[in-house]
Amino acid sequence: MTNQSPASCLLCGAPPVAIGAFMPERPEDFGGIPGKTRIFRYYLCSSCQGKPDAQDRIEKVIRAEVAGGVAHAS
């Protein structure tokens, strides 16, 4: 048995080096219940982690996944 993680970078699919958490201000916009906290865990690679637009792209991908669509981070 190997010790490999099935996780990959949320934005590009590369092997991850960091774990992040996104907590929307309005959980109901992301399929949550008003007044309840909703937290999404994601992974980033070293390249995507430092990009200035990473947070906007992360939110875009998570929003698309919650809506059931196909997400494209670019």
Distance bins in CASP14 RR format, pairs under 12 A and 6 or more apart:
PFRMAT RR
TARGET T0000
AUTHOR 0000-0000-0000
RMODE 2
METHOD distances of the structure
MODEL  1
4 15 0 0 0 0 1 0 0 0 0 0 0
4 16 0 0 0 0 0 1 0 0 0 0 0
5 15 0 0 0 0 1 0 0 0 0 0 0
5 16 1 0 0 1 0 0 0 0 0 0 0
5 17 0 0 0 0 0 1 0 0 0 0 0
5 19 0 0 0 0 0 1 0 0 0 0 0
5 43 0 0 0 0 1 0 0 0 0 0 0
6 13 0 0 0 0 0 1 0 0 0 0 0
6 15 0 0 0 0 0 1 0 0 0 0 0
6 16 0 0 0 0 0 1 0 0 0 0 0
6 43 0 0 0 0 0 1 0 0 0 0 0
7 13 0 0 0 0 1 0 0 0 0 0 0
7 14 0 0 0 0 0 1 0 0 0 0 0
7 15 0 0 0 0 1 0 0 0 0 0 0
7 16 1 0 1 0 0 0 0 0 0 0 0
7 17 0 0 0 0 0 1 0 0 0 0 0
7 18 0 0 0 0 0 1 0 0 0 0 0
7 19 0 0 0 0 1 0 0 0 0 0 0
7 20 0 0 0 0 0 1 0 0 0 0 0
7 41 0 0 0 0 1 0 0 0 0 0 0
7 42 0 0 0 0 1 0 0 0 0 0 0
7 43 1 0 1 0 0 0 0 0 0 0 0
7 44 0 0 0 0 0 1 0 0 0 0 0
7 45 0 0 0 0 0 1 0 0 0 0 0
8 14 1 0 0 1 0 0 0 0 0 0 0
8 15 1 0 0 1 0 0 0 0 0 0 0
8 16 1 0 0 1 0 0 0 0 0 0 0
8 17 0 0 0 0 0 1 0 0 0 0 0
8 42 0 0 0 0 0 1 0 0 0 0 0
8 43 1 0 0 1 0 0 0 0 0 0 0
8 44 0 0 0 0 1 0 0 0 0 0 0
8 45 1 0 0 1 0 0 0 0 0 0 0
8 48 0 0 0 0 0 1 0 0 0 0 0
9 15 1 0 0 1 0 0 0 0 0 0 0
9 16 1 0 1 0 0 0 0 0 0 0 0
9 17 0 0 0 0 1 0 0 0 0 0 0
9 18 0 0 0 0 1 0 0 0 0 0 0
9 19 0 0 0 0 0 1 0 0 0 0 0
9 20 0 0 0 0 0 1 0 0 0 0 0
9 42 0 0 0 0 1 0 0 0 0 0 0
9 43 1 0 1 0 0 0 0 0 0 0 0
9 44 1 0 1 0 0 0 0 0 0 0 0
9 45 1 1 0 0 0 0 0 0 0 0 0
9 46 0 0 0 0 1 0 0 0 0 0 0
9 47 0 0 0 0 1 0 0 0 0 0 0
9 48 1 0 1 0 0 0 0 0 0 0 0
9 49 0 0 0 0 1 0 0 0 0 0 0
9 50 0 0 0 0 0 1 0 0 0 0 0
9 51 0 0 0 0 0 1 0 0 0 0 0
9 54 0 0 0 0 0 1 0 0 0 0 0
9 57 0 0 0 0 0 1 0 0 0 0 0
9 58 0 0 0 0 0 1 0 0 0 0 0
9 61 0 0 0 0 0 1 0 0 0 0 0
9 73 0 0 0 0 1 0 0 0 0 0 0
10 16 0 0 0 0 1 0 0 0 0 0 0
10 18 0 0 0 0 0 1 0 0 0 0 0
10 19 0 0 0 0 0 1 0 0 0 0 0
10 20 0 0 0 0 1 0 0 0 0 0 0
10 21 0 0 0 0 0 1 0 0 0 0 0
10 22 0 0 0 0 1 0 0 0 0 0 0
10 40 0 0 0 0 1 0 0 0 0 0 0
10 41 0 0 0 0 1 0 0 0 0 0 0
10 42 1 0 1 0 0 0 0 0 0 0 0
10 43 1 0 0 1 0 0 0 0 0 0 0
10 44 1 0 0 1 0 0 0 0 0 0 0
10 45 0 0 0 0 1 0 0 0 0 0 0
10 48 1 0 0 1 0 0 0 0 0 0 0
10 49 0 0 0 0 0 1 0 0 0 0 0
10 54 0 0 0 0 1 0 0 0 0 0 0
10 55 0 0 0 0 0 1 0 0 0 0 0
10 57 0 0 0 0 1 0 0 0 0 0 0
10 58 1 0 0 1 0 0 0 0 0 0 0
10 59 0 0 0 0 0 1 0 0 0 0 0
10 60 0 0 0 0 0 1 0 0 0 0 0
10 61 1 0 1 0 0 0 0 0 0 0 0
10 62 1 0 0 1 0 0 0 0 0 0 0
10 64 0 0 0 0 0 1 0 0 0 0 0
10 65 0 0 0 0 1 0 0 0 0 0 0
10 71 0 0 0 0 1 0 0 0 0 0 0
10 72 0 0 0 0 0 1 0 0 0 0 0
10 73 1 0 0 1 0 0 0 0 0 0 0
11 18 0 0 0 0 0 1 0 0 0 0 0
11 20 0 0 0 0 0 1 0 0 0 0 0
11 42 0 0 0 0 1 0 0 0 0 0 0
11 43 0 0 0 0 1 0 0 0 0 0 0
11 44 1 0 0 1 0 0 0 0 0 0 0
11 45 1 0 0 1 0 0 0 0 0 0 0
11 46 0 0 0 0 0 1 0 0 0 0 0
11 47 0 0 0 0 1 0 0 0 0 0 0
11 48 1 0 1 0 0 0 0 0 0 0 0
11 49 0 0 0 0 1 0 0 0 0 0 0
11 50 0 0 0 0 0 1 0 0 0 0 0
11 51 0 0 0 0 1 0 0 0 0 0 0
11 53 0 0 0 0 1 0 0 0 0 0 0
11 54 1 0 0 1 0 0 0 0 0 0 0
11 55 0 0 0 0 0 1 0 0 0 0 0
11 56 0 0 0 0 0 1 0 0 0 0 0
11 57 1 0 1 0 0 0 0 0 0 0 0
11 58 1 0 0 1 0 0 0 0 0 0 0
11 59 0 0 0 0 0 1 0 0 0 0 0
11 60 0 0 0 0 1 0 0 0 0 0 0
11 61 1 0 0 1 0 0 0 0 0 0 0
11 62 0 0 0 0 0 1 0 0 0 0 0
11 71 0 0 0 0 1 0 0 0 0 0 0
11 72 0 0 0 0 1 0 0 0 0 0 0
11 73 1 0 1 0 0 0 0 0 0 0 0
11 74 0 0 0 0 1 0 0 0 0 0 0
12 43 0 0 0 0 0 1 0 0 0 0 0
12 44 0 0 0 0 1 0 0 0 0 0 0
12 45 1 0 0 1 0 0 0 0 0 0 0
12 46 0 0 0 0 0 1 0 0 0 0 0
12 47 1 0 0 1 0 0 0 0 0 0 0
12 48 1 0 1 0 0 0 0 0 0 0 0
12 49 0 0 0 0 0 1 0 0 0 0 0
12 51 0 0 0 0 1 0 0 0 0 0 0
12 54 0 0 0 0 0 1 0 0 0 0 0
12 57 0 0 0 0 1 0 0 0 0 0 0
12 58 0 0 0 0 0 1 0 0 0 0 0
12 61 0 0 0 0 0 1 0 0 0 0 0
12 71 0 0 0 0 0 1 0 0 0 0 0
12 72 0 0 0 0 0 1 0 0 0 0 0
12 73 1 0 0 1 0 0 0 0 0 0 0
12 74 0 0 0 0 1 0 0 0 0 0 0
13 42 0 0 0 0 0 1 0 0 0 0 0
13 43 0 0 0 0 1 0 0 0 0 0 0
13 44 0 0 0 0 1 0 0 0 0 0 0
13 45 1 0 0 1 0 0 0 0 0 0 0
13 47 0 0 0 0 0 1 0 0 0 0 0
13 48 0 0 0 0 1 0 0 0 0 0 0
13 61 0 0 0 0 0 1 0 0 0 0 0
13 71 0 0 0 0 0 1 0 0 0 0 0
13 73 0 0 0 0 1 0 0 0 0 0 0
14 43 0 0 0 0 1 0 0 0 0 0 0
14 44 0 0 0 0 1 0 0 0 0 0 0
14 45 1 1 0 0 0 0 0 0 0 0 0
14 46 0 0 0 0 1 0 0 0 0 0 0
14 47 1 0 0 1 0 0 0 0 0 0 0
14 48 1 0 0 1 0 0 0 0 0 0 0
14 49 0 0 0 0 0 1 0 0 0 0 0
14 73 0 0 0 0 0 1 0 0 0 0 0
15 43 0 0 0 0 1 0 0 0 0 0 0
15 44 0 0 0 0 0 1 0 0 0 0 0
15 45 1 0 0 1 0 0 0 0 0 0 0
15 46 0 0 0 0 1 0 0 0 0 0 0
15 47 0 0 0 0 0 1 0 0 0 0 0
15 48 0 0 0 0 0 1 0 0 0 0 0
16 41 0 0 0 0 0 1 0 0 0 0 0
16 42 0 0 0 0 1 0 0 0 0 0 0
16 43 1 1 0 0 0 0 0 0 0 0 0
16 44 1 0 0 1 0 0 0 0 0 0 0
16 45 1 0 1 0 0 0 0 0 0 0 0
16 46 0 0 0 0 1 0 0 0 0 0 0
16 47 0 0 0 0 0 1 0 0 0 0 0
16 48 0 0 0 0 1 0 0 0 0 0 0
16 49 0 0 0 0 1 0 0 0 0 0 0
17 43 0 0 0 0 1 0 0 0 0 0 0
17 44 1 0 0 1 0 0 0 0 0 0 0
17 45 1 0 1 0 0 0 0 0 0 0 0
17 46 1 0 1 0 0 0 0 0 0 0 0
17 47 0 0 0 0 1 0 0 0 0 0 0
17 48 0 0 0 0 1 0 0 0 0 0 0
17 49 1 0 0 1 0 0 0 0 0 0 0
17 50 0 0 0 0 0 1 0 0 0 0 0
18 41 0 0 0 0 0 1 0 0 0 0 0
18 42 0 0 0 0 1 0 0 0 0 0 0
18 43 1 0 0 1 0 0 0 0 0 0 0
18 44 1 0 1 0 0 0 0 0 0 0 0
18 45 0 0 0 0 1 0 0 0 0 0 0
18 46 1 0 0 1 0 0 0 0 0 0 0
18 47 0 0 0 0 0 1 0 0 0 0 0
18 48 0 0 0 0 1 0 0 0 0 0 0
18 49 1 0 1 0 0 0 0 0 0 0 0
18 50 0 0 0 0 1 0 0 0 0 0 0
18 54 0 0 0 0 0 1 0 0 0 0 0
18 58 0 0 0 0 0 1 0 0 0 0 0
19 39 0 0 0 0 0 1 0 0 0 0 0
19 40 0 0 0 0 0 1 0 0 0 0 0
19 41 1 0 0 1 0 0 0 0 0 0 0
19 42 1 0 0 1 0 0 0 0 0 0 0
19 43 1 0 1 0 0 0 0 0 0 0 0
19 44 0 0 0 0 1 0 0 0 0 0 0
19 45 0 0 0 0 0 1 0 0 0 0 0
19 49 0 0 0 0 0 1 0 0 0 0 0
20 39 0 0 0 0 1 0 0 0 0 0 0
20 40 0 0 0 0 1 0 0 0 0 0 0
20 41 1 0 0 1 0 0 0 0 0 0 0
20 42 1 0 1 0 0 0 0 0 0 0 0
20 43 1 0 0 1 0 0 0 0 0 0 0
20 44 1 0 0 1 0 0 0 0 0 0 0
20 48 0 0 0 0 0 1 0 0 0 0 0
20 49 0 0 0 0 1 0 0 0 0 0 0
20 54 0 0 0 0 0 1 0 0 0 0 0
20 55 0 0 0 0 0 1 0 0 0 0 0
20 58 0 0 0 0 1 0 0 0 0 0 0
20 62 0 0 0 0 0 1 0 0 0 0 0
21 37 0 0 0 0 0 1 0 0 0 0 0
21 38 0 0 0 0 0 1 0 0 0 0 0
21 39 1 0 1 0 0 0 0 0 0 0 0
21 40 1 0 0 1 0 0 0 0 0 0 0
21 41 1 0 1 0 0 0 0 0 0 0 0
21 42 1 0 0 1 0 0 0 0 0 0 0
21 43 0 0 0 0 0 1 0 0 0 0 0
21 44 0 0 0 0 0 1 0 0 0 0 0
21 55 0 0 0 0 0 1 0 0 0 0 0
21 58 0 0 0 0 0 1 0 0 0 0 0
21 62 0 0 0 0 0 1 0 0 0 0 0
22 29 0 0 0 0 0 1 0 0 0 0 0
22 30 0 0 0 0 1 0 0 0 0 0 0
22 37 0 0 0 0 0 1 0 0 0 0 0
22 38 0 0 0 0 1 0 0 0 0 0 0
22 39 1 0 0 1 0 0 0 0 0 0 0
22 40 1 0 1 0 0 0 0 0 0 0 0
22 41 0 0 0 0 1 0 0 0 0 0 0
22 42 1 0 0 1 0 0 0 0 0 0 0
22 43 0 0 0 0 0 1 0 0 0 0 0
22 44 0 0 0 0 0 1 0 0 0 0 0
22 54 0 0 0 0 0 1 0 0 0 0 0
22 55 0 0 0 0 1 0 0 0 0 0 0
22 56 0 0 0 0 0 1 0 0 0 0 0
22 57 0 0 0 0 0 1 0 0 0 0 0
22 58 1 0 1 0 0 0 0 0 0 0 0
22 59 1 0 0 1 0 0 0 0 0 0 0
22 60 0 0 0 0 0 1 0 0 0 0 0
22 61 0 0 0 0 1 0 0 0 0 0 0
22 62 1 0 1 0 0 0 0 0 0 0 0
22 63 0 0 0 0 1 0 0 0 0 0 0
22 65 0 0 0 0 0 1 0 0 0 0 0
22 66 0 0 0 0 0 1 0 0 0 0 0
23 30 0 0 0 0 1 0 0 0 0 0 0
23 32 0 0 0 0 0 1 0 0 0 0 0
23 36 0 0 0 0 0 1 0 0 0 0 0
23 37 1 0 0 1 0 0 0 0 0 0 0
23 38 1 0 0 1 0 0 0 0 0 0 0
23 39 1 0 1 0 0 0 0 0 0 0 0
23 40 1 0 0 1 0 0 0 0 0 0 0
23 41 0 0 0 0 0 1 0 0 0 0 0
23 42 0 0 0 0 0 1 0 0 0 0 0
23 58 0 0 0 0 0 1 0 0 0 0 0
23 59 0 0 0 0 0 1 0 0 0 0 0
23 62 0 0 0 0 0 1 0 0 0 0 0
24 30 1 0 1 0 0 0 0 0 0 0 0
24 31 0 0 0 0 1 0 0 0 0 0 0
24 32 0 0 0 0 1 0 0 0 0 0 0
24 34 0 0 0 0 0 1 0 0 0 0 0
24 35 0 0 0 0 0 1 0 0 0 0 0
24 36 0 0 0 0 0 1 0 0 0 0 0
24 37 0 0 0 0 1 0 0 0 0 0 0
24 38 1 0 0 1 0 0 0 0 0 0 0
24 39 0 0 0 0 1 0 0 0 0 0 0
24 40 1 0 0 1 0 0 0 0 0 0 0
24 55 0 0 0 0 0 1 0 0 0 0 0
24 58 0 0 0 0 0 1 0 0 0 0 0
24 59 1 0 0 1 0 0 0 0 0 0 0
24 62 0 0 0 0 1 0 0 0 0 0 0
24 63 0 0 0 0 1 0 0 0 0 0 0
24 66 0 0 0 0 1 0 0 0 0 0 0
25 34 0 0 0 0 0 1 0 0 0 0 0
25 35 0 0 0 0 0 1 0 0 0 0 0
25 37 0 0 0 0 0 1 0 0 0 0 0
25 38 0 0 0 0 0 1 0 0 0 0 0
25 59 0 0 0 0 0 1 0 0 0 0 0
26 32 0 0 0 0 1 0 0 0 0 0 0
26 33 0 0 0 0 0 1 0 0 0 0 0
26 34 1 0 0 1 0 0 0 0 0 0 0
26 35 0 0 0 0 1 0 0 0 0 0 0
26 36 0 0 0 0 0 1 0 0 0 0 0
26 37 0 0 0 0 0 1 0 0 0 0 0
26 38 0 0 0 0 1 0 0 0 0 0 0
26 59 0 0 0 0 0 1 0 0 0 0 0
26 63 0 0 0 0 0 1 0 0 0 0 0
27 33 1 0 0 1 0 0 0 0 0 0 0
27 34 1 0 0 1 0 0 0 0 0 0 0
27 35 1 0 0 1 0 0 0 0 0 0 0
27 36 1 0 1 0 0 0 0 0 0 0 0
27 37 1 0 0 1 0 0 0 0 0 0 0
27 38 1 1 0 0 0 0 0 0 0 0 0
27 39 0 0 0 0 1 0 0 0 0 0 0
27 40 0 0 0 0 0 1 0 0 0 0 0
27 62 0 0 0 0 0 1 0 0 0 0 0
27 66 0 0 0 0 0 1 0 0 0 0 0
28 34 1 0 1 0 0 0 0 0 0 0 0
28 35 0 0 0 0 1 0 0 0 0 0 0
28 36 0 0 0 0 1 0 0 0 0 0 0
28 37 0 0 0 0 0 1 0 0 0 0 0
28 38 0 0 0 0 1 0 0 0 0 0 0
28 66 0 0 0 0 0 1 0 0 0 0 0
29 38 0 0 0 0 1 0 0 0 0 0 0
29 59 0 0 0 0 1 0 0 0 0 0 0
29 62 0 0 0 0 0 1 0 0 0 0 0
29 63 1 0 0 1 0 0 0 0 0 0 0
29 66 0 0 0 0 1 0 0 0 0 0 0
29 67 0 0 0 0 0 1 0 0 0 0 0
30 36 0 0 0 0 0 1 0 0 0 0 0
30 37 0 0 0 0 0 1 0 0 0 0 0
30 38 1 0 1 0 0 0 0 0 0 0 0
30 39 0 0 0 0 0 1 0 0 0 0 0
30 40 1 0 0 1 0 0 0 0 0 0 0
30 59 0 0 0 0 1 0 0 0 0 0 0
30 60 0 0 0 0 0 1 0 0 0 0 0
30 61 0 0 0 0 0 1 0 0 0 0 0
30 62 1 0 0 1 0 0 0 0 0 0 0
30 63 1 0 0 1 0 0 0 0 0 0 0
30 64 0 0 0 0 0 1 0 0 0 0 0
30 65 0 0 0 0 1 0 0 0 0 0 0
30 66 1 0 1 0 0 0 0 0 0 0 0
30 67 0 0 0 0 1 0 0 0 0 0 0
30 68 0 0 0 0 0 1 0 0 0 0 0
31 38 1 0 0 1 0 0 0 0 0 0 0
31 40 0 0 0 0 0 1 0 0 0 0 0
31 62 0 0 0 0 0 1 0 0 0 0 0
31 63 0 0 0 0 1 0 0 0 0 0 0
31 65 0 0 0 0 0 1 0 0 0 0 0
31 66 1 0 1 0 0 0 0 0 0 0 0
31 67 0 0 0 0 1 0 0 0 0 0 0
31 68 0 0 0 0 0 1 0 0 0 0 0
32 38 1 0 1 0 0 0 0 0 0 0 0
32 39 0 0 0 0 0 1 0 0 0 0 0
32 40 0 0 0 0 0 1 0 0 0 0 0
32 66 0 0 0 0 1 0 0 0 0 0 0
38 62 0 0 0 0 0 1 0 0 0 0 0
38 63 0 0 0 0 0 1 0 0 0 0 0
38 66 0 0 0 0 1 0 0 0 0 0 0
39 62 0 0 0 0 0 1 0 0 0 0 0
40 58 0 0 0 0 1 0 0 0 0 0 0
40 59 0 0 0 0 1 0 0 0 0 0 0
40 61 0 0 0 0 1 0 0 0 0 0 0
40 62 1 0 1 0 0 0 0 0 0 0 0
40 63 0 0 0 0 1 0 0 0 0 0 0
40 65 0 0 0 0 1 0 0 0 0 0 0
40 66 0 0 0 0 1 0 0 0 0 0 0
41 58 0 0 0 0 0 1 0 0 0 0 0
41 62 0 0 0 0 0 1 0 0 0 0 0
42 48 0 0 0 0 0 1 0 0 0 0 0
42 49 0 0 0 0 0 1 0 0 0 0 0
42 54 0 0 0 0 0 1 0 0 0 0 0
42 55 0 0 0 0 0 1 0 0 0 0 0
42 57 0 0 0 0 0 1 0 0 0 0 0
42 58 1 0 0 1 0 0 0 0 0 0 0
42 59 0 0 0 0 0 1 0 0 0 0 0
42 60 0 0 0 0 0 1 0 0 0 0 0
42 61 1 0 0 1 0 0 0 0 0 0 0
42 62 1 0 0 1 0 0 0 0 0 0 0
42 65 0 0 0 0 1 0 0 0 0 0 0
42 71 0 0 0 0 0 1 0 0 0 0 0
42 73 0 0 0 0 0 1 0 0 0 0 0
43 49 0 0 0 0 1 0 0 0 0 0 0
43 58 0 0 0 0 0 1 0 0 0 0 0
43 61 0 0 0 0 0 1 0 0 0 0 0
44 50 0 0 0 0 1 0 0 0 0 0 0
44 51 0 0 0 0 1 0 0 0 0 0 0
44 54 1 0 0 1 0 0 0 0 0 0 0
44 55 0 0 0 0 0 1 0 0 0 0 0
44 57 0 0 0 0 1 0 0 0 0 0 0
44 58 1 0 0 1 0 0 0 0 0 0 0
44 61 0 0 0 0 0 1 0 0 0 0 0
44 73 0 0 0 0 0 1 0 0 0 0 0
45 51 0 0 0 0 0 1 0 0 0 0 0
45 54 0 0 0 0 0 1 0 0 0 0 0
45 73 0 0 0 0 0 1 0 0 0 0 0
46 54 0 0 0 0 0 1 0 0 0 0 0
47 54 0 0 0 0 1 0 0 0 0 0 0
48 54 1 0 1 0 0 0 0 0 0 0 0
48 55 0 0 0 0 0 1 0 0 0 0 0
48 57 1 0 0 1 0 0 0 0 0 0 0
48 58 0 0 0 0 1 0 0 0 0 0 0
48 61 0 0 0 0 0 1 0 0 0 0 0
48 73 0 0 0 0 1 0 0 0 0 0 0
48 74 0 0 0 0 0 1 0 0 0 0 0
49 55 0 0 0 0 0 1 0 0 0 0 0
49 57 0 0 0 0 0 1 0 0 0 0 0
49 58 0 0 0 0 0 1 0 0 0 0 0
50 57 0 0 0 0 0 1 0 0 0 0 0
50 58 0 0 0 0 0 1 0 0 0 0 0
51 57 1 0 0 1 0 0 0 0 0 0 0
51 58 0 0 0 0 0 1 0 0 0 0 0
51 73 0 0 0 0 1 0 0 0 0 0 0
51 74 0 0 0 0 0 1 0 0 0 0 0
53 59 0 0 0 0 0 1 0 0 0 0 0
53 60 0 0 0 0 1 0 0 0 0 0 0
53 73 0 0 0 0 1 0 0 0 0 0 0
53 74 0 0 0 0 1 0 0 0 0 0 0
54 60 0 0 0 0 0 1 0 0 0 0 0
54 61 0 0 0 0 0 1 0 0 0 0 0
54 73 0 0 0 0 1 0 0 0 0 0 0
54 74 0 0 0 0 0 1 0 0 0 0 0
55 61 0 0 0 0 0 1 0 0 0 0 0
55 62 0 0 0 0 0 1 0 0 0 0 0
55 73 0 0 0 0 0 1 0 0 0 0 0
56 62 0 0 0 0 0 1 0 0 0 0 0
56 63 0 0 0 0 0 1 0 0 0 0 0
56 73 0 0 0 0 1 0 0 0 0 0 0
56 74 0 0 0 0 0 1 0 0 0 0 0
57 63 0 0 0 0 0 1 0 0 0 0 0
57 64 0 0 0 0 0 1 0 0 0 0 0
57 71 0 0 0 0 1 0 0 0 0 0 0
57 72 0 0 0 0 1 0 0 0 0 0 0
57 73 1 0 1 0 0 0 0 0 0 0 0
57 74 1 0 0 1 0 0 0 0 0 0 0
58 64 0 0 0 0 0 1 0 0 0 0 0
58 65 0 0 0 0 0 1 0 0 0 0 0
58 71 0 0 0 0 0 1 0 0 0 0 0
58 73 1 0 0 1 0 0 0 0 0 0 0
59 65 0 0 0 0 0 1 0 0 0 0 0
59 66 0 0 0 0 0 1 0 0 0 0 0
59 71 0 0 0 0 0 1 0 0 0 0 0
59 73 0 0 0 0 0 1 0 0 0 0 0
60 66 0 0 0 0 0 1 0 0 0 0 0
60 67 0 0 0 0 0 1 0 0 0 0 0
60 69 0 0 0 0 0 1 0 0 0 0 0
60 70 0 0 0 0 0 1 0 0 0 0 0
60 71 1 0 0 1 0 0 0 0 0 0 0
60 72 0 0 0 0 1 0 0 0 0 0 0
60 73 1 0 0 1 0 0 0 0 0 0 0
60 74 0 0 0 0 1 0 0 0 0 0 0
61 67 0 0 0 0 0 1 0 0 0 0 0
61 68 0 0 0 0 0 1 0 0 0 0 0
61 69 0 0 0 0 0 1 0 0 0 0 0
61 70 0 0 0 0 1 0 0 0 0 0 0
61 71 1 0 1 0 0 0 0 0 0 0 0
61 72 1 0 0 1 0 0 0 0 0 0 0
61 73 1 0 1 0 0 0 0 0 0 0 0
61 74 0 0 0 0 0 1 0 0 0 0 0
62 68 0 0 0 0 0 1 0 0 0 0 0
62 69 0 0 0 0 0 1 0 0 0 0 0
62 71 1 0 0 1 0 0 0 0 0 0 0
62 73 0 0 0 0 0 1 0 0 0 0 0
63 69 0 0 0 0 1 0 0 0 0 0 0
63 71 0 0 0 0 1 0 0 0 0 0 0
63 72 0 0 0 0 0 1 0 0 0 0 0
63 73 0 0 0 0 0 1 0 0 0 0 0
64 70 1 0 0 1 0 0 0 0 0 0 0
64 71 1 1 0 0 0 0 0 0 0 0 0
64 72 1 0 0 1 0 0 0 0 0 0 0
64 73 0 0 0 0 1 0 0 0 0 0 0
65 71 1 0 1 0 0 0 0 0 0 0 0
65 72 0 0 0 0 0 1 0 0 0 0 0
65 73 0 0 0 0 0 1 0 0 0 0 0
END
